[in-house]
């Protein structure tokens, strides 16, 4: 690995970090590539060398968040209790890092518009999250570890919606919302075994 290549990778990561901060503070639409370049200490043209469009930079920010979450929480474990435990651990991590939760929540709200550059990302993200939790509830049901009458698909949809909704409430009034405790309560009420 040459020094120039390493320097370029570091610069790219610095840009992504600055973009995440700007999006968290100003929202995607409220931030500009010029502002992000200024935060990094490079020219607008210098930023465009790494990310030719604002959309490309947004994609990199979202991909980094997903990669960090997957690596840290090992979200690729086989379906079952471990997946649910990892989602709770992810919520515990998020409570310690409100900035990324704020960024995610703002972008998710902005991206409901079909013409938003992150719209397709969030469509894929929510489908994958629901599918992973649905598979886990299916596996638990097959082992008799899901309460009778709980429909796995609906329980998965509700869990993902609950997680995101609780995050927004927690950001708004952190002292009033027990994000992790609420998720544990919901899951435990679906299970016949301890979470």
Order of alpha helices (4+ residues) and beta strands (2+ residues): alpha-alpha-alpha-alpha-alpha-alpha-alpha-alpha-alpha
